[in-house]
Amino acid sequence: MTVKRRVITLFLGGGVAGLCQVTRGRRQLGLSGAGRDLPEQVKMLPLLFFHLPVLQLLSVSIVESKDCVYQTLIGDDANLCSKDLQIIYPDVGDVSCMYIPDCSEYPERLSKVWGPPVIRYSNAYVELEYILLMVDPDVPSRSDPKNKYWRHWAVTHIPGRELLNGLPMTGNILSAYRRPTPPPFTEYHRYQFLLYLQPIGLSPSLYSAEESPGSWNIDDFVSRFHLGFPVVTTQYMAKNIKQ
């Protein structure tokens, strides 16, 4: 299939001034040089945007084929993404930092057919173990997230070798994979993947009160088991085709 690349230019009205704080990639969220210490507080990187009295132009690179348009996330939604963490589903491939294409029945397969994605982390340390959390912060919708977070997946004791090579994970499943099923008329939902170092000597678990996946206090879980910052994060976005 012939695939071509084009650039779409979005016009954002008004002037823009202020600071944009960005934490992306392993340098901001990752391990120390030795790779054995839990991540430490990282300073946010301020980027100054100059005040413009005219319209601003924002170029968005997308890939399109005969049947599909593959569009990457931009702006604040891209800040959580890292090229080091891949989320790989059958047929569509790596969807990290992407909108799920509305073609080839991909949205339906995501919600009804595909099982857990393959997770590949190119900077994983083979001698360490990791914890993976997958959540949706946009429940029931991004404009009214009163039931966030929805826990879609939680796995502990994941061998670094499996993440490095994109192998099926043999860790301890705290919460079995739940397919993304965004409700109709709620626009796009963010499906976020957060990878933490497994604390040595600790076995994180869920309280009985956390049995339900909805309204999950992820901050409490992270604090309870001293997970600190994730070593890497990413997300993709999907919506119900009934909009």
Secondary structure, DSSP 8 states (H G I E B T S, - for coil): ---EEEEEEEEE-S---EEEEE--HHHHHS--TTS-S-------EEEEE---SS-EEEEEEEEE-SS-EEEB--GGGGTT--TTEEEEETTTEE-TTBB--SSTTHHHHHHHT--S-EEEETT--TTSEEEEEEEES-SS-SS--TT--EEEEEEEEEEHHHHHHT----SEEEE--------TTS--EEEEEEEEE--TT------GGG-SSTT--HHHHHHHTT--S-SEEEEEEE--S--
